[in-house]
């Protein structure tokens, strides 16, 4: 099966995500997806180009996203990032969006869209 190119801006549009910061960075290709609230887990298993689903909103999510070259962070359950997180994300060029959907729902919908959590 041929891999379909999906960009962050398409995900934002399809799921009507609220852009918190990084609007100018949404032309990035999404290579895969990862869902976790444990930063150590994302550091161990997240991959470059992933869209990361989390409910965490503290500044350390930006450090992990930068380290792993995450394409974008999606915060679930209508959570909002801390002010310091937004400042750090802007400085590090990491887009952050929010959704009212729970993690399970957005992950399933992203998978249906063609974004996989496993890559070969």
Phi and psi restraints in degrees (range 20) as a CNS / XPLOR table:
assign (resid 1 and name C) (resid 2 and name N)
       (resid 2 and name CA) (resid 2 and name C) 1.0 -76.0 20.0 2
assign (resid 2 and name N) (resid 2 and name CA)
       (resid 2 and name C) (resid 3 and name N) 1.0 134.6 20.0 2
assign (resid 2 and name C) (resid 3 and name N)
       (resid 3 and name CA) (resid 3 and name C) 1.0 -74.7 20.0 2
assign (resid 3 and name N) (resid 3 and name CA)
       (resid 3 and name C) (resid 4 and name N) 1.0 131.1 20.0 2
assign (resid 3 and name C) (resid 4 and name N)
       (resid 4 and name CA) (resid 4 and name C) 1.0 -90.0 20.0 2
assign (resid 4 and name N) (resid 4 and name CA)
       (resid 4 and name C) (resid 5 and name N) 1.0 132.5 20.0 2
assign (resid 4 and name C) (resid 5 and name N)
       (resid 5 and name CA) (resid 5 and name C) 1.0 -76.8 20.0 2
assign (resid 5 and name N) (resid 5 and name CA)
       (resid 5 and name C) (resid 6 and name N) 1.0 124.5 20.0 2
assign (resid 5 and name C) (resid 6 and name N)
       (resid 6 and name CA) (resid 6 and name C) 1.0 -125.8 20.0 2
assign (resid 6 and name N) (resid 6 and name CA)
       (resid 6 and name C) (resid 7 and name N) 1.0 131.4 20.0 2
assign (resid 6 and name C) (resid 7 and name N)
       (resid 7 and name CA) (resid 7 and name C) 1.0 -105.9 20.0 2
assign (resid 7 and name N) (resid 7 and name CA)
       (resid 7 and name C) (resid 8 and name N) 1.0 158.2 20.0 2
assign (resid 7 and name C) (resid 8 and name N)
       (resid 8 and name CA) (resid 8 and name C) 1.0 -56.1 20.0 2
assign (resid 8 and name N) (resid 8 and name CA)
       (resid 8 and name C) (resid 9 and name N) 1.0 -40.5 20.0 2
assign (resid 8 and name C) (resid 9 and name N)
       (resid 9 and name CA) (resid 9 and name C) 1.0 -62.3 20.0 2
assign (resid 9 and name N) (resid 9 and name CA)
       (resid 9 and name C) (resid 10 and name N) 1.0 -30.1 20.0 2
assign (resid 9 and name C) (resid 10 and name N)
       (resid 10 and name CA) (resid 10 and name C) 1.0 -68.3 20.0 2
assign (resid 10 and name N) (resid 10 and name CA)
       (resid 10 and name C) (resid 11 and name N) 1.0 -40.3 20.0 2
assign (resid 10 and name C) (resid 11 and name N)
       (resid 11 and name CA) (resid 11 and name C) 1.0 -62.9 20.0 2
assign (resid 11 and name N) (resid 11 and name CA)
       (resid 11 and name C) (resid 12 and name N) 1.0 -44.3 20.0 2
assign (resid 11 and name C) (resid 12 and name N)
       (resid 12 and name CA) (resid 12 and name C) 1.0 -57.8 20.0 2
assign (resid 12 and name N) (resid 12 and name CA)
       (resid 12 and name C) (resid 13 and name N) 1.0 -46.1 20.0 2
assign (resid 12 and name C) (resid 13 and name N)
       (resid 13 and name CA) (resid 13 and name C) 1.0 -67.6 20.0 2
assign (resid 13 and name N) (resid 13 and name CA)
       (resid 13 and name C) (resid 14 and name N) 1.0 -48.2 20.0 2
assign (resid 13 and name C) (resid 14 and name N)
       (resid 14 and name CA) (resid 14 and name C) 1.0 -61.5 20.0 2
assign (resid 14 and name N) (resid 14 and name CA)
       (resid 14 and name C) (resid 15 and name N) 1.0 -40.6 20.0 2
assign (resid 14 and name C) (resid 15 and name N)
       (resid 15 and name CA) (resid 15 and name C) 1.0 -102.5 20.0 2
assign (resid 15 and name N) (resid 15 and name CA)
       (resid 15 and name C) (resid 16 and name N) 1.0 6.9 20.0 2
assign (resid 15 and name C) (resid 16 and name N)
       (resid 16 and name CA) (resid 16 and name C) 1.0 50.7 20.0 2
assign (resid 16 and name N) (resid 16 and name CA)
       (resid 16 and name C) (resid 17 and name N) 1.0 48.5 20.0 2
assign (resid 16 and name C) (resid 17 and name N)
       (resid 17 and name CA) (resid 17 and name C) 1.0 -74.1 20.0 2
assign (resid 17 and name N) (resid 17 and name CA)
       (resid 17 and name C) (resid 18 and name N) 1.0 145.9 20.0 2
assign (resid 17 and name C) (resid 18 and name N)
       (resid 18 and name CA) (resid 18 and name C) 1.0 -85.5 20.0 2
assign (resid 18 and name N) (resid 18 and name CA)
       (resid 18 and name C) (resid 19 and name N) 1.0 123.2 20.0 2
assign (resid 18 and name C) (resid 19 and name N)
       (resid 19 and name CA) (resid 19 and name C) 1.0 -84.5 20.0 2
assign (resid 19 and name N) (resid 19 and name CA)
       (resid 19 and name C) (resid 20 and name N) 1.0 118.9 20.0 2
assign (resid 19 and name C) (resid 20 and name N)
       (resid 20 and name CA) (resid 20 and name C) 1.0 -87.3 20.0 2
assign (resid 20 and name N) (resid 20 and name CA)
       (resid 20 and name C) (resid 21 and name N) 1.0 -44.3 20.0 2
assign (resid 20 and name C) (resid 21 and name N)
       (resid 21 and name CA) (resid 21 and name C) 1.0 -159.1 20.0 2
assign (resid 21 and name N) (resid 21 and name CA)
       (resid 21 and name C) (resid 22 and name N) 1.0 159.1 20.0 2
assign (resid 21 and name C) (resid 22 and name N)
       (resid 22 and name CA) (resid 22 and name C) 1.0 89.6 20.0 2
assign (resid 22 and name N) (resid 22 and name CA)
       (resid 22 and name C) (resid 23 and name N) 1.0 22.9 20.0 2
assign (resid 22 and name C) (resid 23 and name N)
       (resid 23 and name CA) (resid 23 and name C) 1.0 -53.6 20.0 2
assign (resid 23 and name N) (resid 23 and name CA)
       (resid 23 and name C) (resid 24 and name N) 1.0 -34.7 20.0 2
assign (resid 23 and name C) (resid 24 and name N)
       (resid 24 and name CA) (resid 24 and name C) 1.0 -76.8 20.0 2
assign (resid 24 and name N) (resid 24 and name CA)
       (resid 24 and name C) (resid 25 and name N) 1.0 -3.6 20.0 2
assign (resid 24 and name C) (resid 25 and name N)
       (resid 25 and name CA) (resid 25 and name C) 1.0 -108.2 20.0 2
assign (resid 25 and name N) (resid 25 and name CA)
       (resid 25 and name C) (resid 26 and name N) 1.0 10.9 20.0 2
assign (resid 25 and name C) (resid 26 and name N)
       (resid 26 and name CA) (resid 26 and name C) 1.0 -82.8 20.0 2
assign (resid 26 and name N) (resid 26 and name CA)
       (resid 26 and name C) (resid 27 and name N) 1.0 1.1 20.0 2
assign (resid 26 and name C) (resid 27 and name N)
       (resid 27 and name CA) (resid 27 and name C) 1.0 -86.0 20.0 2
assign (resid 27 and name N) (resid 27 and name CA)
       (resid 27 and name C) (resid 28 and name N) 1.0 9.0 20.0 2
assign (resid 27 and name C) (resid 28 and name N)
       (resid 28 and name CA) (resid 28 and name C) 1.0 -75.8 20.0 2
assign (resid 28 and name N) (resid 28 and name CA)
       (resid 28 and name C) (resid 29 and name N) 1.0 139.1 20.0 2
assign (resid 28 and name C) (resid 29 and name N)
       (resid 29 and name CA) (resid 29 and name C) 1.0 -75.0 20.0 2
assign (resid 29 and name N) (resid 29 and name CA)
       (resid 29 and name C) (resid 30 and name N) 1.0 139.6 20.0 2
assign (resid 29 and name C) (resid 30 and name N)
       (resid 30 and name CA) (resid 30 and name C) 1.0 -93.3 20.0 2
assign (resid 30 and name N) (resid 30 and name CA)
       (resid 30 and name C) (resid 31 and name N) 1.0 118.3 20.0 2
assign (resid 30 and name C) (resid 31 and name N)
       (resid 31 and name CA) (resid 31 and name C) 1.0 -89.4 20.0 2
assign (resid 31 and name N) (resid 31 and name CA)
       (resid 31 and name C) (resid 32 and name N) 1.0 -25.0 20.0 2
assign (resid 31 and name C) (resid 32 and name N)
       (resid 32 and name CA) (resid 32 and name C) 1.0 -176.2 20.0 2
assign (resid 32 and name N) (resid 32 and name CA)
       (resid 32 and name C) (resid 33 and name N) 1.0 -169.7 20.0 2
assign (resid 32 and name C) (resid 33 and name N)
       (resid 33 and name CA) (resid 33 and name C) 1.0 -139.8 20.0 2
assign (resid 33 and name N) (resid 33 and name CA)
       (resid 33 and name C) (resid 34 and name N) 1.0 154.9 20.0 2
assign (resid 33 and name C) (resid 34 and name N)
       (resid 34 and name CA) (resid 34 and name C) 1.0 -146.9 20.0 2
assign (resid 34 and name N) (resid 34 and name CA)
       (resid 34 and name C) (resid 35 and name N) 1.0 139.0 20.0 2
assign (resid 34 and name C) (resid 35 and name N)
       (resid 35 and name CA) (resid 35 and name C) 1.0 -126.2 20.0 2
assign (resid 35 and name N) (resid 35 and name CA)
       (resid 35 and name C) (resid 36 and name N) 1.0 118.2 20.0 2
assign (resid 35 and name C) (resid 36 and name N)
       (resid 36 and name CA) (resid 36 and name C) 1.0 -168.1 20.0 2
assign (resid 36 and name N) (resid 36 and name CA)
       (resid 36 and name C) (resid 37 and name N) 1.0 150.1 20.0 2
assign (resid 36 and name C) (resid 37 and name N)
       (resid 37 and name CA) (resid 37 and name C) 1.0 -107.2 20.0 2
assign (resid 37 and name N) (resid 37 and name CA)
       (resid 37 and name C) (resid 38 and name N) 1.0 -3.7 20.0 2
assign (resid 37 and name C) (resid 38 and name N)
       (resid 38 and name CA) (resid 38 and name C) 1.0 -96.1 20.0 2
assign (resid 38 and name N) (resid 38 and name CA)
       (resid 38 and name C) (resid 39 and name N) 1.0 116.4 20.0 2
assign (resid 38 and name C) (resid 39 and name N)
       (resid 39 and name CA) (resid 39 and name C) 1.0 -60.7 20.0 2
assign (resid 39 and name N) (resid 39 and name CA)
       (resid 39 and name C) (resid 40 and name N) 1.0 -38.5 20.0 2
assign (resid 39 and name C) (resid 40 and name N)
       (resid 40 and name CA) (resid 40 and name C) 1.0 -63.6 20.0 2
assign (resid 40 and name N) (resid 40 and name CA)
       (resid 40 and name C) (resid 41 and name N) 1.0 -33.9 20.0 2
assign (resid 40 and name C) (resid 41 and name N)
       (resid 41 and name CA) (resid 41 and name C) 1.0 -67.3 20.0 2
assign (resid 41 and name N) (resid 41 and name CA)
       (resid 41 and name C) (resid 42 and name N) 1.0 -42.9 20.0 2
assign (resid 41 and name C) (resid 42 and name N)
       (resid 42 and name CA) (resid 42 and name C) 1.0 -65.9 20.0 2
assign (resid 42 and name N) (resid 42 and name CA)
       (resid 42 and name C) (resid 43 and name N) 1.0 -39.8 20.0 2
assign (resid 42 and name C) (resid 43 and name N)
       (resid 43 and name CA) (resid 43 and name C) 1.0 -63.0 20.0 2
assign (resid 43 and name N) (resid 43 and name CA)
       (resid 43 and name C) (resid 44 and name N) 1.0 -35.5 20.0 2
assign (resid 43 and name C) (resid 44 and name N)
       (resid 44 and name CA) (resid 44 and name C) 1.0 -80.8 20.0 2
assign (resid 44 and name N) (resid 44 and name CA)
       (resid 44 and name C) (resid 45 and name N) 1.0 -32.0 20.0 2
assign (resid 44 and name C) (resid 45 and name N)
       (resid 45 and name CA) (resid 45 and name C) 1.0 -124.1 20.0 2
assign (resid 45 and name N) (resid 45 and name CA)
       (resid 45 and name C) (resid 46 and name N) 1.0 -15.0 20.0 2
assign (resid 45 and name C) (resid 46 and name N)
       (resid 46 and name CA) (resid 46 and name C) 1.0 -67.9 20.0 2
assign (resid 46 and name N) (resid 46 and name CA)
       (resid 46 and name C) (resid 47 and name N) 1.0 153.6 20.0 2
assign (resid 46 and name C) (resid 47 and name N)
       (resid 47 and name CA) (resid 47 and name C) 1.0 -127.2 20.0 2
assign (resid 47 and name N) (resid 47 and name CA)
       (resid 47 and name C) (resid 48 and name N) 1.0 157.1 20.0 2
assign (resid 47 and name C) (resid 48 and name N)
       (resid 48 and name CA) (resid 48 and name C) 1.0 -54.0 20.0 2
assign (resid 48 and name N) (resid 48 and name CA)
       (resid 48 and name C) (resid 49 and name N) 1.0 132.0 20.0 2
assign (resid 48 and name C) (resid 49 and name N)
       (resid 49 and name CA) (resid 49 and name C) 1.0 86.9 20.0 2
assign (resid 49 and name N) (resid 49 and name CA)
       (resid 49 and name C) (resid 50 and name N) 1.0 0.7 20.0 2
assign (resid 49 and name C) (resid 50 and name N)
       (resid 50 and name CA) (resid 50 and name C) 1.0 -71.4 20.0 2
assign (resid 50 and name N) (resid 50 and name CA)
       (resid 50 and name C) (resid 51 and name N) 1.0 151.0 20.0 2
assign (resid 50 and name C) (resid 51 and name N)
       (resid 51 and name CA) (resid 51 and name C) 1.0 -97.3 20.0 2
assign (resid 51 and name N) (resid 51 and name CA)
       (resid 51 and name C) (resid 52 and name N) 1.0 123.7 20.0 2
assign (resid 51 and name C) (resid 52 and name N)
       (resid 52 and name CA) (resid 52 and name C) 1.0 -102.7 20.0 2
assign (resid 52 and name N) (resid 52 and name CA)
       (resid 52 and name C) (resid 53 and name N) 1.0 124.5 20.0 2
assign (resid 52 and name C) (resid 53 and name N)
       (resid 53 and name CA) (resid 53 and name C) 1.0 -100.9 20.0 2
assign (resid 53 and name N) (resid 53 and name CA)
       (resid 53 and name C) (resid 54 and name N) 1.0 126.1 20.0 2
assign (resid 53 and name C) (resid 54 and name N)
       (resid 54 and name CA) (resid 54 and name C) 1.0 -155.5 20.0 2
assign (resid 54 and name N) (resid 54 and name CA)
       (resid 54 and name C) (resid 55 and name N) 1.0 163.5 20.0 2
assign (resid 54 and name C) (resid 55 and name N)
       (resid 55 and name CA) (resid 55 and name C) 1.0 -106.4 20.0 2
assign (resid 55 and name N) (resid 55 and name CA)
       (resid 55 and name C) (resid 56 and name N) 1.0 -4.2 20.0 2
assign (resid 55 and name C) (resid 56 and name N)
       (resid 56 and name CA) (resid 56 and name C) 1.0 -68.9 20.0 2
assign (resid 56 and name N) (resid 56 and name CA)
       (resid 56 and name C) (resid 57 and name N) 1.0 143.4 20.0 2
assign (resid 56 and name C) (resid 57 and name N)
       (resid 57 and name CA) (resid 57 and name C) 1.0 -133.1 20.0 2
assign (resid 57 and name N) (resid 57 and name CA)
       (resid 57 and name C) (resid 58 and name N) 1.0 8.8 20.0 2
assign (resid 57 and name C) (resid 58 and name N)
       (resid 58 and name CA) (resid 58 and name C) 1.0 -84.5 20.0 2
assign (resid 58 and name N) (resid 58 and name CA)
       (resid 58 and name C) (resid 59 and name N) 1.0 162.8 20.0 2
assign (resid 58 and name C) (resid 59 and name N)
       (resid 59 and name CA) (resid 59 and name C) 1.0 -58.4 20.0 2
assign (resid 59 and name N) (resid 59 and name CA)
       (resid 59 and name C) (resid 60 and name N) 1.0 -23.8 20.0 2
assign (resid 59 and name C) (resid 60 and name N)
       (resid 60 and name CA) (resid 60 and name C) 1.0 -64.6 20.0 2
assign (resid 60 and name N) (resid 60 and name CA)
       (resid 60 and name C) (resid 61 and name N) 1.0 -20.6 20.0 2
assign (resid 60 and name C) (resid 61 and name N)
       (resid 61 and name CA) (resid 61 and name C) 1.0 -65.0 20.0 2
assign (resid 61 and name N) (resid 61 and name CA)
       (resid 61 and name C) (resid 62 and name N) 1.0 -32.5 20.0 2
assign (resid 61 and name C) (resid 62 and name N)
       (resid 62 and name CA) (resid 62 and name C) 1.0 -68.5 20.0 2
assign (resid 62 and name N) (resid 62 and name CA)
       (resid 62 and name C) (resid 63 and name N) 1.0 -41.9 20.0 2
assign (resid 62 and name C) (resid 63 and name N)
       (resid 63 and name CA) (resid 63 and name C) 1.0 -60.8 20.0 2
assign (resid 63 and name N) (resid 63 and name CA)
       (resid 63 and name C) (resid 64 and name N) 1.0 -42.8 20.0 2
assign (resid 63 and name C) (resid 64 and name N)
       (resid 64 and name CA) (resid 64 and name C) 1.0 -67.3 20.0 2
assign (resid 64 and name N) (resid 64 and name CA)
       (resid 64 and name C) (resid 65 and name N) 1.0 -43.1 20.0 2
assign (resid 64 and name C) (resid 65 and name N)
       (resid 65 and name CA) (resid 65 and name C) 1.0 -61.2 20.0 2
assign (resid 65 and name N) (resid 65 and name CA)
       (resid 65 and name C) (resid 66 and name N) 1.0 -40.4 20.0 2
assign (resid 65 and name C) (resid 66 and name N)
       (resid 66 and name CA) (resid 66 and name C) 1.0 -65.7 20.0 2
assign (resid 66 and name N) (resid 66 and name CA)
       (resid 66 and name C) (resid 67 and name N) 1.0 -47.0 20.0 2
assign (resid 66 and name C) (resid 67 and name N)
       (resid 67 and name CA) (resid 67 and name C) 1.0 -57.3 20.0 2
assign (resid 67 and name N) (resid 67 and name CA)
       (resid 67 and name C) (resid 68 and name N) 1.0 -44.2 20.0 2
assign (resid 67 and name C) (resid 68 and name N)
       (resid 68 and name CA) (resid 68 and name C) 1.0 -90.9 20.0 2
assign (resid 68 and name N) (resid 68 and name CA)
       (resid 68 and name C) (resid 69 and name N) 1.0 0.2 20.0 2
assign (resid 68 and name C) (resid 69 and name N)
       (resid 69 and name CA) (resid 69 and name C) 1.0 56.8 20.0 2
assign (resid 69 and name N) (resid 69 and name CA)
       (resid 69 and name C) (resid 70 and name N) 1.0 47.0 20.0 2
assign (resid 69 and name C) (resid 70 and name N)
       (resid 70 and name CA) (resid 70 and name C) 1.0 -67.6 20.0 2
assign (resid 70 and name N) (resid 70 and name CA)
       (resid 70 and name C) (resid 71 and name N) 1.0 139.9 20.0 2
assign (resid 70 and name C) (resid 71 and name N)
       (resid 71 and name CA) (resid 71 and name C) 1.0 -70.9 20.0 2
assign (resid 71 and name N) (resid 71 and name CA)
       (resid 71 and name C) (resid 72 and name N) 1.0 -38.3 20.0 2
assign (resid 71 and name C) (resid 72 and name N)
       (resid 72 and name CA) (resid 72 and name C) 1.0 -169.2 20.0 2
assign (resid 72 and name N) (resid 72 and name CA)
       (resid 72 and name C) (resid 73 and name N) 1.0 156.8 20.0 2
assign (resid 72 and name C) (resid 73 and name N)
       (resid 73 and name CA) (resid 73 and name C) 1.0 -111.0 20.0 2
assign (resid 73 and name N) (resid 73 and name CA)
       (resid 73 and name C) (resid 74 and name N) 1.0 132.2 20.0 2
assign (resid 73 and name C) (resid 74 and name N)
       (resid 74 and name CA) (resid 74 and name C) 1.0 -116.6 20.0 2
assign (resid 74 and name N) (resid 74 and name CA)
       (resid 74 and name C) (resid 75 and name N) 1.0 117.4 20.0 2
assign (resid 74 and name C) (resid 75 and name N)
       (resid 75 and name CA) (resid 75 and name C) 1.0 -91.7 20.0 2
assign (resid 75 and name N) (resid 75 and name CA)
       (resid 75 and name C) (resid 76 and name N) 1.0 134.5 20.0 2
assign (resid 75 and name C) (resid 76 and name N)
       (resid 76 and name CA) (resid 76 and name C) 1.0 -100.2 20.0 2
assign (resid 76 and name N) (resid 76 and name CA)
       (resid 76 and name C) (resid 77 and name N) 1.0 174.4 20.0 2
assign (resid 76 and name C) (resid 77 and name N)
       (resid 77 and name CA) (resid 77 and name C) 1.0 56.7 20.0 2
assign (resid 77 and name N) (resid 77 and name CA)
       (resid 77 and name C) (resid 78 and name N) 1.0 32.3 20.0 2
assign (resid 77 and name C) (resid 78 and name N)
       (resid 78 and name CA) (resid 78 and name C) 1.0 59.6 20.0 2
assign (resid 78 and name N) (resid 78 and name CA)
       (resid 78 and name C) (resid 79 and name N) 1.0 26.8 20.0 2
assign (resid 78 and name C) (resid 79 and name N)
       (resid 79 and name CA) (resid 79 and name C) 1.0 -73.1 20.0 2
assign (resid 79 and name N) (resid 79 and name CA)
       (resid 79 and name C) (resid 80 and name N) 1.0 150.8 20.0 2
assign (resid 79 and name C) (resid 80 and name N)
       (resid 80 and name CA) (resid 80 and name C) 1.0 -120.8 20.0 2
assign (resid 80 and name N) (resid 80 and name CA)
       (resid 80 and name C) (resid 81 and name N) 1.0 142.2 20.0 2
assign (resid 80 and name C) (resid 81 and name N)
       (resid 81 and name CA) (resid 81 and name C) 1.0 -72.4 20.0 2
assign (resid 81 and name N) (resid 81 and name CA)
       (resid 81 and name C) (resid 82 and name N) 1.0 154.2 20.0 2
assign (resid 81 and name C) (resid 82 and name N)
       (resid 82 and name CA) (resid 82 and name C) 1.0 -64.5 20.0 2
assign (resid 82 and name N) (resid 82 and name CA)
       (resid 82 and name C) (resid 83 and name N) 1.0 155.6 20.0 2
assign (resid 82 and name C) (resid 83 and name N)
       (resid 83 and name CA) (resid 83 and name C) 1.0 -56.6 20.0 2
assign (resid 83 and name N) (resid 83 and name CA)
       (resid 83 and name C) (resid 84 and name N) 1.0 -42.5 20.0 2
assign (resid 83 and name C) (resid 84 and name N)
       (resid 84 and name CA) (resid 84 and name C) 1.0 -63.3 20.0 2
assign (resid 84 and name N) (resid 84 and name CA)
       (resid 84 and name C) (resid 85 and name N) 1.0 -34.0 20.0 2
assign (resid 84 and name C) (resid 85 and name N)
       (resid 85 and name CA) (resid 85 and name C) 1.0 -64.0 20.0 2
assign (resid 85 and name N) (resid 85 and name CA)
       (resid 85 and name C) (resid 86 and name N) 1.0 -43.5 20.0 2
assign (resid 85 and name C) (resid 86 and name N)
       (resid 86 and name CA) (resid 86 and name C) 1.0 -64.0 20.0 2
assign (resid 86 and name N) (resid 86 and name CA)
       (resid 86 and name C) (resid 87 and name N) 1.0 -44.5 20.0 2
assign (resid 86 and name C) (resid 87 and name N)
       (resid 87 and name CA) (resid 87 and name C) 1.0 -58.7 20.0 2
assign (resid 87 and name N) (resid 87 and name CA)
       (resid 87 and name C) (resid 88 and name N) 1.0 -45.7 20.0 2
assign (resid 87 and name C) (resid 88 and name N)
       (resid 88 and name CA) (resid 88 and name C) 1.0 -66.1 20.0 2
assign (resid 88 and name N) (resid 88 and name CA)
       (resid 88 and name C) (resid 89 and name N) 1.0 -41.4 20.0 2
assign (resid 88 and name C) (resid 89 and name N)
       (resid 89 and name CA) (resid 89 and name C) 1.0 -63.0 20.0 2
assign (resid 89 and name N) (resid 89 and name CA)
       (resid 89 and name C) (resid 90 and name N) 1.0 -39.9 20.0 2
assign (resid 89 and name C) (resid 90 and name N)
       (resid 90 and name CA) (resid 90 and name C) 1.0 -63.6 20.0 2
assign (resid 90 and name N) (resid 90 and name CA)
       (resid 90 and name C) (resid 91 and name N) 1.0 -42.5 20.0 2
assign (resid 90 and name C) (resid 91 and name N)
       (resid 91 and name CA) (resid 91 and name C) 1.0 -66.9 20.0 2
assign (resid 91 and name N) (resid 91 and name CA)
       (resid 91 and name C) (resid 92 and name N) 1.0 -33.0 20.0 2
assign (resid 91 and name C) (resid 92 and name N)
       (resid 92 and name CA) (resid 92 and name C) 1.0 -97.9 20.0 2
assign (resid 92 and name N) (resid 92 and name CA)
       (resid 92 and name C) (resid 93 and name N) 1.0 2.2 20.0 2
assign (resid 92 and name C) (resid 93 and name N)
       (resid 93 and name CA) (resid 93 and name C) 1.0 59.7 20.0 2
assign (resid 93 and name N) (resid 93 and name CA)
       (resid 93 and name C) (resid 94 and name N) 1.0 49.2 20.0 2
assign (resid 93 and name C) (resid 94 and name N)
       (resid 94 and name CA) (resid 94 and name C) 1.0 -115.2 20.0 2
assign (resid 94 and name N) (resid 94 and name CA)
       (resid 94 and name C) (resid 95 and name N) 1.0 116.0 20.0 2
assign (resid 94 and name C) (resid 95 and name N)
       (resid 95 and name CA) (resid 95 and name C) 1.0 -72.2 20.0 2
assign (resid 95 and name N) (resid 95 and name CA)
       (resid 95 and name C) (resid 96 and name N) 1.0 138.6 20.0 2
assign (resid 95 and name C) (resid 96 and name N)
       (resid 96 and name CA) (resid 96 and name C) 1.0 -126.2 20.0 2
assign (resid 96 and name N) (resid 96 and name CA)
       (resid 96 and name C) (resid 97 and name N) 1.0 130.8 20.0 2
assign (resid 96 and name C) (resid 97 and name N)
       (resid 97 and name CA) (resid 97 and name C) 1.0 -127.7 20.0 2
assign (resid 97 and name N) (resid 97 and name CA)
       (resid 97 and name C) (resid 98 and name N) 1.0 162.1 20.0 2
assign (resid 97 and name C) (resid 98 and name N)
       (resid 98 and name CA) (resid 98 and name C) 1.0 -126.5 20.0 2
assign (resid 98 and name N) (resid 98 and name CA)
       (resid 98 and name C) (resid 99 and name N) 1.0 158.2 20.0 2
assign (resid 98 and name C) (resid 99 and name N)
       (resid 99 and name CA) (resid 99 and name C) 1.0 -141.9 20.0 2
assign (resid 99 and name N) (resid 99 and name CA)
       (resid 99 and name C) (resid 100 and name N) 1.0 153.2 20.0 2
assign (resid 99 and name C) (resid 100 and name N)
       (resid 100 and name CA) (resid 100 and name C) 1.0 -80.6 20.0 2
assign (resid 100 and name N) (resid 100 and name CA)
       (resid 100 and name C) (resid 101 and name N) 1.0 -13.8 20.0 2
assign (resid 100 and name C) (resid 101 and name N)
       (resid 101 and name CA) (resid 101 and name C) 1.0 -70.5 20.0 2
assign (resid 101 and name N) (resid 101 and name CA)
       (resid 101 and name C) (resid 102 and name N) 1.0 149.5 20.0 2
assign (resid 101 and name C) (resid 102 and name N)
       (resid 102 and name CA) (resid 102 and name C) 1.0 -74.0 20.0 2
assign (resid 102 and name N) (resid 102 and name CA)
       (resid 102 and name C) (resid 103 and name N) 1.0 162.5 20.0 2
assign (resid 102 and name C) (resid 103 and name N)
       (resid 103 and name CA) (resid 103 and name C) 1.0 -56.2 20.0 2
assign (resid 103 and name N) (resid 103 and name CA)
       (resid 103 and name C) (resid 104 and name N) 1.0 -44.5 20.0 2
assign (resid 103 and name C) (resid 104 and name N)
       (resid 104 and name CA) (resid 104 and name C) 1.0 -59.0 20.0 2
assign (resid 104 and name N) (resid 104 and name CA)
       (resid 104 and name C) (resid 105 and name N) 1.0 -42.8 20.0 2
assign (resid 104 and name C) (resid 105 and name N)
       (resid 105 and name CA) (resid 105 and name C) 1.0 -68.1 20.0 2
assign (resid 105 and name N) (resid 105 and name CA)
       (resid 105 and name C) (resid 106 and name N) 1.0 -48.4 20.0 2
assign (resid 105 and name C) (resid 106 and name N)
       (resid 106 and name CA) (resid 106 and name C) 1.0 -66.8 20.0 2
assign (resid 106 and name N) (resid 106 and name CA)
       (resid 106 and name C) (resid 107 and name N) 1.0 -36.1 20.0 2
assign (resid 106 and name C) (resid 107 and name N)
       (resid 107 and name CA) (resid 107 and name C) 1.0 -63.2 20.0 2
assign (resid 107 and name N) (resid 107 and name CA)
       (resid 107 and name C) (resid 108 and name N) 1.0 -44.3 20.0 2
assign (resid 107 and name C) (resid 108 and name N)
       (resid 108 and name CA) (resid 108 and name C) 1.0 -62.7 20.0 2
assign (resid 108 and name N) (resid 108 and name CA)
       (resid 108 and name C) (resid 109 and name N) 1.0 -41.9 20.0 2
assign (resid 108 and name C) (resid 109 and name N)
       (resid 109 and name CA) (resid 109 and name C) 1.0 -68.8 20.0 2
assign (resid 109 and name N) (resid 109 and name CA)
       (resid 109 and name C) (resid 110 and name N) 1.0 -37.0 20.0 2
assign (resid 109 and name C) (resid 110 and name N)
       (resid 110 and name CA) (resid 110 and name C) 1.0 -64.1 20.0 2
assign (resid 110 and name N) (resid 110 and name CA)
       (resid 110 and name C) (resid 111 and name N) 1.0 -39.8 20.0 2
assign (resid 110 and name C) (resid 111 and name N)
       (resid 111 and name CA) (resid 111 and name C) 1.0 -63.8 20.0 2
assign (resid 111 and name N) (resid 111 and name CA)
       (resid 111 and name C) (resid 112 and name N) 1.0 -43.4 20.0 2
assign (resid 111 and name C) (resid 112 and name N)
       (resid 112 and name CA) (resid 112 and name C) 1.0 -60.8 20.0 2
assign (resid 112 and name N) (resid 112 and name CA)
       (resid 112 and name C) (resid 113 and name N) 1.0 -30.9 20.0 2
assign (resid 112 and name C) (resid 113 and name N)
       (resid 113 and name CA) (resid 113 and name C) 1.0 -73.4 20.0 2
assign (resid 113 and name N) (resid 113 and name CA)
       (resid 113 and name C) (resid 114 and name N) 1.0 -16.0 20.0 2
assign (resid 113 and name C) (resid 114 and name N)
       (resid 114 and name CA) (resid 114 and name C) 1.0 114.2 20.0 2
assign (resid 114 and name N) (resid 114 and name CA)
       (resid 114 and name C) (resid 115 and name N) 1.0 6.6 20.0 2
assign (resid 114 and name C) (resid 115 and name N)
       (resid 115 and name CA) (resid 115 and name C) 1.0 -94.6 20.0 2
assign (resid 115 and name N) (resid 115 and name CA)
       (resid 115 and name C) (resid 116 and name N) 1.0 123.1 20.0 2
assign (resid 115 and name C) (resid 116 and name N)
       (resid 116 and name CA) (resid 116 and name C) 1.0 -107.5 20.0 2
assign (resid 116 and name N) (resid 116 and name CA)
       (resid 116 and name C) (resid 117 and name N) 1.0 151.1 20.0 2
assign (resid 116 and name C) (resid 117 and name N)
       (resid 117 and name CA) (resid 117 and name C) 1.0 -87.4 20.0 2
assign (resid 117 and name N) (resid 117 and name CA)
       (resid 117 and name C) (resid 118 and name N) 1.0 -13.0 20.0 2
assign (resid 117 and name C) (resid 118 and name N)
       (resid 118 and name CA) (resid 118 and name C) 1.0 -116.4 20.0 2
assign (resid 118 and name N) (resid 118 and name CA)
       (resid 118 and name C) (resid 119 and name N) 1.0 139.3 20.0 2
assign (resid 118 and name C) (resid 119 and name N)
       (resid 119 and name CA) (resid 119 and name C) 1.0 -131.0 20.0 2
assign (resid 119 and name N) (resid 119 and name CA)
       (resid 119 and name C) (resid 120 and name N) 1.0 145.3 20.0 2
